[in-house]
């Protein structure tokens, strides 16, 4: 039996990312964001929902640019710390031992230690309530080559140990169990996957 709870944003897990912003080293900042994701594939667009009182809010609103940096198990401590400390009081890059890397297209820095940095230009800001949604057009994606499969050139997601957030806790993404459309690729394959005898790559 299911219980009825009051309305809440309970869709979990969600990515726990580091959003970087600023147009010069003097105002570079990092913000931990969980309300983020893909909203369009053509043109590629992503979003980050940010509370107006956050230090990064005015920086992104002024510059019109931000970078979504995916995080990993190794970046978990930095990700949490950047979510509970303000850039008004700390140089978050310095405090967390992270490297602000020059982005390919936008002025906002990328996090060198992140496996994937998604550069965005703000197309629209939508006031929603507690948060405003910054809709960004993706203008470049920088991928760490060490996470690419040597034979196929595809991303090795399992190797990244990407970070996710759910109900106030952090988790890492686990073992791959299938690929898009695997359920209709043949009954034999499906049975093997369900029994654990085979994994789809």
C-alpha positions as CSV (number, residue, x, y, z in Angstrom):
1,X,0.0,0.0,0.0
2,X,1.2,3.5,-0.8
3,X,1.0,6.5,1.5
4,X,0.0,9.9,0.3
5,X,2.5,12.6,1.1
6,X,2.2,16.3,0.6
7,X,3.4,17.5,-2.8
8,X,7.2,17.6,-3.0
9,X,10.0,17.4,-5.5
10,X,10.8,13.7,-4.9
11,X,11.9,12.5,-8.3
12,X,15.2,10.8,-7.4
13,X,18.0,10.1,-7.9
14,X,19.2,13.3,-9.6
15,X,22.6,14.4,-10.7
16,X,24.8,16.2,-8.1
17,X,26.8,18.6,-10.3
18,X,29.2,21.5,-9.8
19,X,28.0,24.6,-11.7
20,X,30.9,26.9,-12.4
21,X,30.5,30.6,-13.3
22,X,32.2,33.9,-13.5
23,X,34.0,35.8,-16.3
24,X,37.4,36.5,-14.6
25,X,39.4,34.7,-11.9
26,X,38.4,37.4,-9.4
27,X,34.7,36.2,-9.5
28,X,35.0,32.6,-10.4
29,X,32.6,30.5,-8.3
30,X,31.3,27.0,-7.8
31,X,27.7,26.0,-6.9
32,X,26.4,22.5,-6.1
33,X,23.2,21.9,-8.0
34,X,20.9,18.9,-7.9
35,X,18.0,20.4,-9.9
36,X,19.6,20.1,-13.3
37,X,19.3,18.0,-16.5
38,X,18.7,17.8,-20.2
39,X,15.6,19.5,-21.6
40,X,16.1,19.4,-25.3
41,X,18.3,17.5,-27.8
42,X,18.0,19.7,-30.9
43,X,19.2,22.3,-30.2
44,X,21.0,20.7,-27.2
45,X,19.8,22.5,-24.0
46,X,20.2,21.9,-20.3
47,X,19.0,23.7,-17.2
48,X,20.1,24.6,-13.7
49,X,17.5,25.7,-11.1
50,X,19.1,28.1,-8.6
51,X,17.7,30.0,-5.6
52,X,18.0,33.8,-6.1
53,X,19.8,34.3,-2.8
54,X,22.7,32.1,-3.9
55,X,25.9,34.0,-4.7
56,X,26.2,32.4,-8.1
57,X,22.7,33.5,-9.1
58,X,23.7,37.1,-9.8
59,X,27.0,36.0,-11.5
60,X,25.2,33.8,-14.0
61,X,22.4,36.3,-14.5
62,X,25.0,39.0,-15.3
63,X,27.4,37.0,-17.5
64,X,24.7,34.8,-19.2
65,X,27.0,31.7,-19.0
66,X,27.6,28.7,-16.8
67,X,29.3,25.3,-17.0
68,X,27.7,22.1,-15.7
69,X,30.5,19.9,-14.4
70,X,29.6,16.2,-13.7
71,X,30.9,14.9,-10.4
72,X,32.3,11.6,-9.3
73,X,32.9,9.6,-6.2
74,X,36.3,11.3,-5.9
75,X,34.6,14.7,-6.1
76,X,31.9,13.9,-3.5
77,X,33.6,15.8,-0.6
78,X,34.1,18.9,-2.8
79,X,30.5,18.6,-4.2
80,X,29.0,18.6,-0.7
81,X,31.2,21.4,0.6
82,X,30.4,23.7,-2.3
83,X,26.8,23.2,-1.5
84,X,26.9,24.3,2.1
85,X,29.5,27.2,1.8
86,X,29.0,30.5,0.1
87,X,31.3,32.0,-2.6
88,X,30.8,35.3,-0.8
89,X,33.1,34.0,1.9
90,X,35.3,31.5,0.3
91,X,37.3,30.8,-2.9
92,X,35.7,27.4,-3.5
93,X,38.2,26.3,-6.1
94,X,41.1,27.0,-3.7
95,X,39.3,25.6,-0.6
96,X,38.5,22.3,-2.4
97,X,41.8,21.9,-4.3
98,X,40.0,22.1,-7.7
99,X,41.4,23.6,-10.8
100,X,39.6,26.3,-12.8
101,X,40.2,25.4,-16.4
102,X,39.7,27.7,-19.4
103,X,36.5,26.6,-21.2
104,X,36.5,26.3,-25.0
105,X,33.6,28.6,-25.7
106,X,32.3,30.4,-22.6
107,X,34.1,32.7,-20.3
108,X,33.0,30.7,-17.2
109,X,35.7,28.3,-16.1
110,X,35.3,24.5,-16.2
111,X,36.4,22.2,-13.4
112,X,39.5,20.4,-14.7
113,X,38.9,17.4,-12.3
114,X,35.4,16.8,-13.7
115,X,35.1,14.0,-16.3
116,X,32.6,16.0,-18.4
117,X,32.1,19.8,-18.5
118,X,29.0,21.1,-20.4
119,X,29.3,24.7,-21.4
120,X,26.0,26.7,-21.6
121,X,24.8,30.1,-22.6
122,X,21.6,31.3,-20.9
123,X,18.7,31.5,-23.2
124,X,16.0,32.2,-20.7
125,X,15.4,32.6,-17.0
126,X,12.1,31.3,-15.6
127,X,11.0,32.4,-12.1
128,X,9.3,29.3,-10.5
129,X,9.1,30.0,-6.8
130,X,11.9,28.9,-4.5
131,X,14.2,28.6,-7.6
132,X,14.6,30.2,-10.9
133,X,15.4,28.0,-13.9
134,X,18.3,29.0,-16.0
135,X,17.8,27.4,-19.4
136,X,21.1,27.2,-21.3
137,X,22.0,26.2,-24.8
138,X,24.8,23.8,-24.8
139,X,27.7,25.3,-26.8
140,X,30.4,22.8,-26.0
141,X,31.0,19.6,-24.2
142,X,34.5,18.8,-22.9
143,X,35.2,15.1,-22.2
144,X,38.2,13.7,-20.3
145,X,39.8,11.2,-22.7
146,X,40.7,8.9,-19.9
147,X,37.1,7.9,-19.7
148,X,36.8,6.9,-23.3
149,X,36.8,3.3,-24.4
150,X,40.1,2.7,-26.3
151,X,38.4,0.6,-29.0
152,X,35.0,2.3,-29.6
153,X,35.7,5.9,-28.4
154,X,32.5,5.7,-26.4
155,X,32.2,7.0,-22.8
156,X,32.8,4.4,-20.2
157,X,30.2,5.5,-17.7
158,X,31.0,2.8,-15.1
159,X,34.6,3.9,-15.0
160,X,33.5,7.4,-14.0
161,X,31.7,6.5,-10.8
162,X,29.3,9.4,-11.3
163,X,27.7,11.0,-8.3
164,X,23.9,11.1,-7.8
165,X,21.8,12.6,-5.0
166,X,18.6,11.3,-3.4
167,X,16.8,12.2,-0.2
168,X,19.7,14.1,1.3
169,X,22.3,11.5,0.5
170,X,25.0,10.9,-2.2
171,X,25.3,7.7,-4.2
172,X,27.4,6.5,-7.1
173,X,25.9,5.1,-10.3
174,X,26.3,1.3,-10.3
175,X,26.6,-1.5,-12.8
176,X,25.1,-1.2,-16.3
177,X,22.1,-3.6,-16.7
178,X,21.0,-2.8,-20.3
179,X,20.9,-0.3,-23.2
180,X,18.1,1.6,-24.8
181,X,15.8,-0.9,-26.6
182,X,17.4,-4.0,-25.1
183,X,14.0,-5.4,-24.2
184,X,13.0,-5.8,-27.8
185,X,16.3,-7.1,-29.2
186,X,15.4,-10.7,-28.8
187,X,13.9,-13.0,-26.1
188,X,17.1,-14.9,-25.7
189,X,19.1,-11.8,-24.9
190,X,16.5,-10.6,-22.5
191,X,16.4,-13.8,-20.6
192,X,20.2,-13.8,-20.3
193,X,20.2,-10.2,-19.0
194,X,17.4,-11.0,-16.5
195,X,19.3,-14.0,-15.3
196,X,22.6,-12.1,-14.9
197,X,24.4,-14.3,-17.4
198,X,25.0,-11.5,-19.9
199,X,25.4,-7.7,-19.8
200,X,24.6,-5.4,-22.6
201,X,27.3,-2.9,-23.7
